[in-house]
Amino acid sequence: MGHAANPAPATPVKLAQRREVLTGFVVGLASLVTACSTPRVLQPVTPPVQPSRRVPGAYNSVRNDLAVFALSLLDTPYRHGGRGPATGFDCSGLVAHVYREGGGMAIKGTSAELGRQSRPIERSALLPGDLVFFNTLGARHSHVGVYVGDGRFVHASNPRTGVRVDHLSNRYYAQRFEGAHSLLD
């Protein structure tokens, strides 16, 4: 599946969609910034037997940096096996890039491997920077995205749409949702 070296310029509709997504995120981020909290320290990840029941907390700079960085990659082309913005991303390549560049964390692996490396959490406990997994190819954890808040996630969807934002309530993804996981906290 080849892609042009220079992606097509964003259409007014795409620009309006991007502006709407970023505006919603900035409003949500502003409300988080006004809360008082102590930043959380990253801990080694060891998956529990049962999903974590953590309570969504206040502002966390690493989580919000991951979400903002993921949103900055919207409209980057999709490429199977892609690991960077210059060549494009597949879903796990996007997640690895976001965590490395936006959070200073080196992670690697396929979406299924990321599912094994991360710990399950309750869907109601999703926070920006967490991972959401889907069964899109008839295999467990065959697709992954970065949760950015307000029921939305950024993912490298397919060669036609590239990196985009979708809602967990989107019919296609809601039917294929397999779980929320975290590499943070």
Contacts in CASP RR format, 6 or more apart in sequence:
PFRMAT RR
TARGET T0000
AUTHOR 0000-0000-0000
METHOD contacts of the structure
MODEL  1
MGHAANPAPATPVKLAQRREVLTGFVVGLASLVTACSTPRVLQPVTPPVQ
PSRRVPGAYNSVRNDLAVFALSLLDTPYRHGGRGPATGFDCSGLVAHVYR
EGGGMAIKGTSAELGRQSRPIERSALLPGDLVFFNTLGARHSHVGVYVGD
GRFVHASNPRTGVRVDHLSNRYYAQRFEGAHSLLD
1 79 0 8 1.000
1 80 0 8 1.000
1 159 0 8 1.000
2 79 0 8 1.000
2 159 0 8 1.000
3 77 0 8 1.000
3 78 0 8 1.000
3 79 0 8 1.000
3 88 0 8 1.000
3 159 0 8 1.000
7 75 0 8 1.000
7 76 0 8 1.000
7 77 0 8 1.000
10 18 0 8 1.000
10 75 0 8 1.000
14 75 0 8 1.000
18 74 0 8 1.000
18 75 0 8 1.000
21 71 0 8 1.000
21 74 0 8 1.000
21 152 0 8 1.000
21 165 0 8 1.000
22 71 0 8 1.000
24 150 0 8 1.000
25 67 0 8 1.000
25 68 0 8 1.000
25 71 0 8 1.000
25 148 0 8 1.000
25 149 0 8 1.000
25 150 0 8 1.000
28 149 0 8 1.000
28 150 0 8 1.000
29 64 0 8 1.000
29 67 0 8 1.000
29 68 0 8 1.000
32 58 0 8 1.000
32 59 0 8 1.000
32 64 0 8 1.000
33 59 0 8 1.000
35 58 0 8 1.000
35 59 0 8 1.000
36 58 0 8 1.000
37 57 0 8 1.000
37 58 0 8 1.000
37 59 0 8 1.000
37 60 0 8 1.000
39 60 0 8 1.000
39 61 0 8 1.000
39 62 0 8 1.000
40 60 0 8 1.000
40 62 0 8 1.000
40 184 0 8 1.000
40 185 0 8 1.000
42 62 0 8 1.000
42 105 0 8 1.000
42 184 0 8 1.000
42 185 0 8 1.000
43 185 0 8 1.000
45 117 0 8 1.000
45 118 0 8 1.000
45 119 0 8 1.000
45 182 0 8 1.000
45 183 0 8 1.000
46 119 0 8 1.000
47 116 0 8 1.000
47 117 0 8 1.000
47 118 0 8 1.000
47 119 0 8 1.000
47 120 0 8 1.000
48 119 0 8 1.000
48 120 0 8 1.000
50 120 0 8 1.000
51 119 0 8 1.000
51 120 0 8 1.000
51 121 0 8 1.000
51 122 0 8 1.000
51 180 0 8 1.000
52 119 0 8 1.000
52 120 0 8 1.000
52 121 0 8 1.000
52 122 0 8 1.000
52 125 0 8 1.000
52 182 0 8 1.000
53 121 0 8 1.000
53 122 0 8 1.000
53 125 0 8 1.000
54 121 0 8 1.000
54 122 0 8 1.000
54 125 0 8 1.000
54 185 0 8 1.000
55 125 0 8 1.000
56 125 0 8 1.000
56 126 0 8 1.000
56 127 0 8 1.000
57 127 0 8 1.000
60 127 0 8 1.000
60 128 0 8 1.000
60 184 0 8 1.000
62 103 0 8 1.000
62 184 0 8 1.000
63 127 0 8 1.000
63 128 0 8 1.000
63 129 0 8 1.000
63 130 0 8 1.000
63 184 0 8 1.000
64 128 0 8 1.000
65 102 0 8 1.000
65 103 0 8 1.000
66 98 0 8 1.000
66 99 0 8 1.000
66 102 0 8 1.000
66 103 0 8 1.000
66 128 0 8 1.000
66 129 0 8 1.000
66 146 0 8 1.000
67 128 0 8 1.000
67 129 0 8 1.000
67 146 0 8 1.000
67 147 0 8 1.000
67 148 0 8 1.000
67 149 0 8 1.000
67 154 0 8 1.000
69 98 0 8 1.000
69 101 0 8 1.000
69 102 0 8 1.000
69 103 0 8 1.000
70 94 0 8 1.000
70 98 0 8 1.000
70 129 0 8 1.000
70 146 0 8 1.000
70 148 0 8 1.000
70 154 0 8 1.000
71 148 0 8 1.000
71 154 0 8 1.000
71 165 0 8 1.000
73 85 0 8 1.000
73 89 0 8 1.000
73 94 0 8 1.000
73 97 0 8 1.000
73 98 0 8 1.000
73 154 0 8 1.000
73 163 0 8 1.000
74 154 0 8 1.000
74 163 0 8 1.000
74 164 0 8 1.000
74 165 0 8 1.000
75 162 0 8 1.000
75 163 0 8 1.000
75 164 0 8 1.000
76 84 0 8 1.000
76 85 0 8 1.000
76 88 0 8 1.000
76 89 0 8 1.000
76 94 0 8 1.000
76 156 0 8 1.000
76 162 0 8 1.000
76 163 0 8 1.000
77 88 0 8 1.000
77 89 0 8 1.000
77 159 0 8 1.000
77 162 0 8 1.000
77 163 0 8 1.000
78 88 0 8 1.000
78 89 0 8 1.000
78 90 0 8 1.000
78 156 0 8 1.000
78 157 0 8 1.000
78 158 0 8 1.000
78 159 0 8 1.000
78 160 0 8 1.000
78 161 0 8 1.000
78 162 0 8 1.000
78 163 0 8 1.000
79 87 0 8 1.000
79 88 0 8 1.000
79 89 0 8 1.000
79 90 0 8 1.000
79 159 0 8 1.000
80 90 0 8 1.000
81 89 0 8 1.000
81 90 0 8 1.000
81 93 0 8 1.000
82 88 0 8 1.000
82 89 0 8 1.000
82 90 0 8 1.000
82 93 0 8 1.000
83 89 0 8 1.000
83 93 0 8 1.000
83 96 0 8 1.000
83 97 0 8 1.000
84 93 0 8 1.000
84 97 0 8 1.000
85 97 0 8 1.000
88 156 0 8 1.000
89 97 0 8 1.000
89 156 0 8 1.000
89 162 0 8 1.000
89 163 0 8 1.000
90 156 0 8 1.000
91 111 0 8 1.000
91 143 0 8 1.000
91 144 0 8 1.000
91 145 0 8 1.000
91 155 0 8 1.000
91 156 0 8 1.000
91 157 0 8 1.000
92 109 0 8 1.000
92 110 0 8 1.000
92 111 0 8 1.000
92 113 0 8 1.000
92 114 0 8 1.000
92 144 0 8 1.000
93 156 0 8 1.000
94 145 0 8 1.000
94 146 0 8 1.000
94 154 0 8 1.000
94 155 0 8 1.000
94 156 0 8 1.000
94 163 0 8 1.000
95 107 0 8 1.000
95 111 0 8 1.000
95 114 0 8 1.000
95 131 0 8 1.000
95 144 0 8 1.000
95 145 0 8 1.000
95 146 0 8 1.000
96 107 0 8 1.000
96 108 0 8 1.000
96 109 0 8 1.000
98 146 0 8 1.000
98 154 0 8 1.000
99 105 0 8 1.000
99 106 0 8 1.000
99 107 0 8 1.000
99 183 0 8 1.000
100 106 0 8 1.000
100 107 0 8 1.000
105 183 0 8 1.000
107 114 0 8 1.000
107 117 0 8 1.000
107 183 0 8 1.000
109 117 0 8 1.000
111 133 0 8 1.000
111 141 0 8 1.000
111 142 0 8 1.000
111 143 0 8 1.000
111 144 0 8 1.000
112 139 0 8 1.000
112 140 0 8 1.000
112 141 0 8 1.000
112 142 0 8 1.000
114 131 0 8 1.000
114 141 0 8 1.000
114 144 0 8 1.000
114 181 0 8 1.000
115 131 0 8 1.000
115 133 0 8 1.000
115 141 0 8 1.000
115 144 0 8 1.000
115 181 0 8 1.000
117 183 0 8 1.000
118 131 0 8 1.000
118 181 0 8 1.000
118 182 0 8 1.000
118 183 0 8 1.000
119 181 0 8 1.000
119 182 0 8 1.000
119 183 0 8 1.000
120 179 0 8 1.000
120 180 0 8 1.000
120 181 0 8 1.000
121 130 0 8 1.000
121 180 0 8 1.000
121 181 0 8 1.000
121 182 0 8 1.000
122 180 0 8 1.000
123 168 0 8 1.000
123 177 0 8 1.000
123 179 0 8 1.000
123 180 0 8 1.000
125 180 0 8 1.000
126 132 0 8 1.000
126 147 0 8 1.000
126 149 0 8 1.000
126 151 0 8 1.000
126 180 0 8 1.000
127 147 0 8 1.000
127 149 0 8 1.000
127 182 0 8 1.000
127 184 0 8 1.000
128 147 0 8 1.000
128 148 0 8 1.000
128 149 0 8 1.000
129 146 0 8 1.000
129 147 0 8 1.000
129 148 0 8 1.000
129 182 0 8 1.000
129 184 0 8 1.000
130 146 0 8 1.000
130 147 0 8 1.000
130 180 0 8 1.000
130 181 0 8 1.000
130 182 0 8 1.000
130 183 0 8 1.000
130 184 0 8 1.000
131 144 0 8 1.000
131 145 0 8 1.000
131 146 0 8 1.000
131 147 0 8 1.000
131 180 0 8 1.000
131 181 0 8 1.000
131 182 0 8 1.000
131 183 0 8 1.000
132 144 0 8 1.000
132 145 0 8 1.000
132 146 0 8 1.000
132 147 0 8 1.000
132 153 0 8 1.000
132 168 0 8 1.000
132 177 0 8 1.000
132 179 0 8 1.000
132 180 0 8 1.000
132 181 0 8 1.000
133 141 0 8 1.000
133 143 0 8 1.000
133 144 0 8 1.000
133 145 0 8 1.000
133 177 0 8 1.000
133 178 0 8 1.000
133 179 0 8 1.000
133 180 0 8 1.000
133 181 0 8 1.000
134 141 0 8 1.000
134 142 0 8 1.000
134 143 0 8 1.000
134 144 0 8 1.000
134 173 0 8 1.000
134 176 0 8 1.000
134 177 0 8 1.000
134 178 0 8 1.000
135 141 0 8 1.000
135 142 0 8 1.000
135 143 0 8 1.000
135 176 0 8 1.000
135 178 0 8 1.000
136 142 0 8 1.000
136 143 0 8 1.000
136 176 0 8 1.000
137 143 0 8 1.000
140 178 0 8 1.000
141 178 0 8 1.000
143 155 0 8 1.000
143 176 0 8 1.000
144 155 0 8 1.000
145 153 0 8 1.000
145 154 0 8 1.000
145 155 0 8 1.000
146 153 0 8 1.000
146 154 0 8 1.000
146 155 0 8 1.000
147 153 0 8 1.000
147 180 0 8 1.000
148 154 0 8 1.000
148 165 0 8 1.000
151 167 0 8 1.000
151 168 0 8 1.000
151 169 0 8 1.000
152 165 0 8 1.000
152 166 0 8 1.000
152 167 0 8 1.000
152 168 0 8 1.000
153 165 0 8 1.000
153 166 0 8 1.000
153 168 0 8 1.000
154 163 0 8 1.000
154 164 0 8 1.000
154 165 0 8 1.000
155 163 0 8 1.000
155 164 0 8 1.000
155 166 0 8 1.000
156 162 0 8 1.000
156 163 0 8 1.000
157 163 0 8 1.000
157 164 0 8 1.000
157 166 0 8 1.000
166 173 0 8 1.000
167 173 0 8 1.000
168 174 0 8 1.000
168 177 0 8 1.000
END
